[in-house]
């Protein structure tokens, strides 16, 4: 069974005090961490304080980005070695905003993914809907070329430690309504692409999240899809009450 994973992406919001206050407000109201994993991707300067505040609550504190280099003369970059040493266990890589605004390409993201795996930090690889048709044993499969380029050089053993987030470009940052059917289809095709390039057994174990216009009203519908193992939430995650409603979506559904 794949453990569901709900993660917030705060982007460039909240200072250290606001971040710690948020963690303190939610850490005792989260679902059982054995049944559902919850994480927050915050700005780098807040991560150590948030980790300390989260204590043993099970809340995962996630880095939003990192360099492919472990150390050296790279002013302004974020070291994966430093993140690992500070207790960060996940890092988002290849987010669509990193690609659009900072010109990150597949090769850059690939090097970051390999570096994260080497340091024992789990990469959450963000990918959009760019895909092509390919015939496999007489059947038409959809291949996510962007994702497979980013996974270049990732071994059978390493791929097991990867999380993928499907973020269709039309649904990120524009306030569009998330479509649970399209979310399921995108995640299903990603799983099939991984199966074609690795094994079906491995693909069945990898968690695939959906990111794009997730909110308290649609999170339950999205999370209940068989190939959607979690969500990456943007603006709707900035409010404590909204975020708690979303991470406790199962309980909310049962009460209705």
VMD Tcl script that draws the C-alpha trace (Angstrom):
set ca {
  {0.00 0.00 0.00}
  {1.25 3.48 -0.90}
  {0.99 5.87 2.04}
  {-0.92 9.05 1.03}
  {1.13 12.25 1.13}
  {-0.29 15.78 1.40}
  {2.26 18.58 1.04}
  {2.04 22.35 1.13}
  {4.14 24.52 -1.15}
  {4.36 27.95 0.44}
  {6.56 29.37 -2.31}
  {7.95 32.76 -1.18}
  {5.42 33.32 1.62}
  {5.80 33.47 5.43}
  {8.79 34.55 7.49}
  {10.39 32.44 10.24}
  {7.98 33.52 12.98}
  {4.91 32.96 10.80}
  {6.21 29.56 9.71}
  {6.86 28.38 13.25}
  {3.48 29.67 14.45}
  {1.81 27.70 11.65}
  {3.64 24.50 12.61}
  {2.71 24.94 16.26}
  {-0.93 25.50 15.30}
  {-1.23 22.27 13.29}
  {1.23 19.75 14.70}
  {-1.15 18.28 17.28}
  {-4.09 18.16 14.86}
  {-2.58 16.08 12.08}
  {-3.74 12.60 11.01}
  {-1.91 9.51 12.20}
  {1.51 9.72 10.45}
  {1.41 5.95 9.97}
  {-1.64 6.39 7.75}
  {-1.02 9.72 6.00}
  {2.15 11.77 5.59}
  {1.98 15.57 5.80}
  {4.70 18.00 4.76}
  {5.36 21.70 4.25}
  {7.77 23.14 1.70}
  {8.93 26.50 3.03}
  {11.67 29.03 2.38}
  {15.17 27.80 3.23}
  {15.78 30.19 6.14}
  {12.74 28.82 7.99}
  {13.48 25.10 7.67}
  {15.65 24.53 10.81}
  {13.22 26.42 13.06}
  {10.26 24.54 11.58}
  {11.99 21.19 12.10}
  {12.58 22.08 15.73}
  {8.96 23.18 16.16}
  {7.60 20.04 14.46}
  {9.48 17.90 16.98}
  {8.12 14.32 16.94}
  {4.74 15.19 15.37}
  {5.58 13.40 12.13}
  {5.27 16.61 10.10}
  {7.84 16.64 7.28}
  {9.65 19.87 6.50}
  {10.50 20.13 2.80}
  {13.03 22.25 0.91}
  {11.69 24.00 -2.19}
  {14.93 23.73 -4.16}
  {18.60 22.78 -3.92}
  {21.80 22.88 -5.92}
  {23.28 19.91 -7.76}
  {26.61 20.82 -6.12}
  {27.32 19.71 -2.57}
  {29.67 22.58 -1.73}
  {31.95 25.13 -3.36}
  {31.92 28.64 -4.83}
  {28.21 28.82 -5.65}
  {27.00 32.01 -4.01}
  {23.32 31.98 -3.18}
  {22.76 28.27 -3.80}
  {21.33 25.79 -1.28}
  {23.48 22.77 -0.40}
  {21.88 19.33 -0.29}
  {24.52 18.29 2.21}
  {23.46 21.21 4.41}
  {19.80 20.31 4.03}
  {20.46 16.69 4.98}
  {22.54 17.75 7.99}
  {19.74 20.04 9.20}
  {17.20 17.21 9.14}
  {15.41 17.94 5.86}
  {14.24 14.66 4.33}
  {12.48 15.90 1.17}
  {13.31 18.43 -1.54}
  {11.09 19.65 -4.39}
  {12.89 19.69 -7.72}
  {11.87 20.87 -11.18}
  {8.81 22.86 -10.12}
  {7.18 24.56 -13.09}
  {7.98 28.00 -11.64}
  {11.68 27.07 -11.46}
  {11.48 26.18 -15.14}
  {9.45 29.20 -16.23}
  {11.13 31.90 -14.16}
  {14.67 30.59 -13.66}
  {15.16 28.67 -16.91}
  {15.87 25.30 -15.29}
  {16.00 22.58 -17.93}
  {15.82 18.79 -17.78}
  {19.59 18.40 -17.48}
  {19.76 20.78 -14.52}
  {16.89 19.02 -12.72}
  {18.39 15.61 -13.50}
  {21.69 16.53 -11.85}
  {19.80 17.81 -8.80}
  {17.78 14.58 -8.57}
  {20.92 12.44 -8.69}
  {22.61 14.63 -6.07}
  {19.58 14.44 -3.75}
  {19.44 10.65 -3.99}
  {23.17 10.46 -3.28}
  {22.69 12.53 -0.12}
  {19.68 10.52 1.06}
  {17.22 13.39 0.59}
  {14.04 12.22 -1.16}
  {13.33 14.25 -4.31}
  {9.77 15.27 -5.07}
  {10.08 15.57 -8.84}
  {7.59 17.97 -10.37}
  {6.56 17.31 -13.96}
  {3.94 18.75 -16.28}
  {1.75 17.15 -18.93}
  {4.32 17.21 -21.75}
  {4.08 13.73 -23.26}
  {4.22 11.91 -26.58}
  {2.63 8.76 -27.95}
  {4.74 5.64 -28.29}
  {3.82 2.14 -29.44}
  {4.76 -0.58 -26.95}
  {3.95 -4.20 -27.87}
  {1.23 -3.06 -30.24}
  {-0.35 -0.68 -27.70}
  {-0.22 3.11 -27.65}
  {1.40 4.43 -24.46}
  {1.81 8.04 -23.44}
  {5.40 8.83 -22.47}
  {6.28 11.74 -20.22}
  {9.52 12.76 -21.92}
  {10.28 15.49 -19.41}
  {10.03 13.08 -16.49}
  {12.12 10.39 -18.14}
  {14.83 12.92 -19.00}
  {14.92 14.00 -15.37}
  {15.17 10.35 -14.25}
  {18.12 9.62 -16.54}
  {20.73 7.63 -14.62}
  {18.40 6.85 -11.71}
  {18.81 3.15 -10.95}
  {16.21 0.52 -10.08}
  {17.17 0.81 -6.43}
  {17.11 4.62 -6.44}
  {13.78 5.06 -8.22}
  {12.07 3.47 -5.22}
  {13.07 6.57 -3.21}
  {11.48 9.09 -5.56}
  {8.14 10.90 -5.28}
  {6.60 12.35 -8.45}
  {4.23 15.31 -8.58}
  {2.07 15.75 -11.69}
  {1.49 19.47 -12.23}
  {-0.33 20.31 -15.46}
  {0.77 23.78 -16.53}
  {-2.79 25.02 -17.03}
  {-3.65 24.32 -13.38}
  {-0.64 25.84 -11.58}
  {-0.95 29.37 -10.26}
  {-3.92 30.44 -12.34}
  {-6.80 29.67 -9.98}
  {-8.29 27.13 -12.38}
  {-10.59 24.43 -11.07}
  {-8.79 21.13 -10.55}
  {-10.38 18.26 -12.47}
  {-10.19 14.97 -10.51}
  {-10.69 12.92 -13.71}
  {-7.77 14.61 -15.46}
  {-5.68 14.36 -12.30}
  {-6.27 10.60 -12.22}
  {-5.51 10.15 -15.91}
  {-2.25 12.10 -15.69}
  {-1.09 10.16 -12.65}
  {-2.09 6.87 -14.27}
  {-0.10 7.65 -17.40}
  {2.94 8.63 -15.32}
  {2.76 5.32 -13.48}
  {2.53 3.51 -16.80}
  {5.54 5.42 -18.14}
  {7.57 4.43 -15.07}
  {6.45 0.82 -15.48}
  {7.55 0.83 -19.13}
  {11.00 2.16 -18.20}
  {11.55 0.32 -14.92}
  {9.15 -2.43 -13.80}
  {5.45 -2.66 -13.04}
  {6.28 -3.72 -9.48}
  {8.32 -0.57 -8.91}
  {5.75 1.68 -10.58}
  {3.08 0.28 -8.28}
  {5.07 1.37 -5.22}
  {6.00 4.91 -6.27}
  {3.86 7.71 -4.88}
  {2.48 10.13 -7.46}
  {1.00 13.42 -6.26}
  {-1.21 15.89 -8.08}
  {-0.52 19.62 -7.93}
  {-2.67 22.41 -9.31}
  {-5.60 24.36 -7.83}
  {-6.20 21.92 -4.96}
  {-8.46 23.30 -2.24}
  {-10.67 22.08 0.65}
  {-13.64 21.57 -1.68}
  {-11.93 19.24 -4.16}
  {-9.17 17.54 -2.20}
  {-11.33 14.57 -1.19}
  {-12.41 13.85 -4.76}
  {-8.82 14.03 -5.98}
  {-7.36 11.94 -3.16}
  {-9.94 9.20 -3.69}
  {-8.68 8.48 -7.22}
  {-6.76 5.16 -7.37}
  {-3.57 6.50 -8.99}
  {-3.42 9.76 -7.03}
  {-1.36 9.17 -3.90}
  {-1.39 12.71 -2.62}
  {-1.50 16.39 -3.47}
  {0.87 19.33 -3.60}
  {-1.09 22.39 -2.47}
  {-0.20 25.99 -3.25}
  {-2.10 29.07 -2.10}
  {-4.83 27.11 -0.29}
  {-2.20 25.77 2.13}
  {-1.29 29.19 3.55}
  {-4.26 29.29 5.91}
  {-4.17 27.06 9.01}
  {-7.86 26.14 9.00}
  {-7.90 25.38 5.28}
  {-4.79 23.24 5.53}
  {-6.15 21.27 8.46}
  {-9.40 20.67 6.56}
  {-7.41 19.28 3.65}
  {-5.06 17.00 5.59}
  {-8.04 15.65 7.51}
  {-10.12 15.19 4.36}
  {-11.02 11.53 5.18}
  {-12.46 12.52 8.53}
  {-14.37 15.38 6.91}
  {-15.83 13.03 4.28}
  {-16.98 10.60 6.94}
  {-18.74 13.34 8.86}
  {-20.77 14.49 5.84}
}
mol new
graphics top color blue
foreach p $ca { graphics top sphere $p radius 0.5 }
foreach p [lrange $ca 0 end-1] q [lrange $ca 1 end] { graphics top cylinder $p $q radius 0.2 }
display resetview
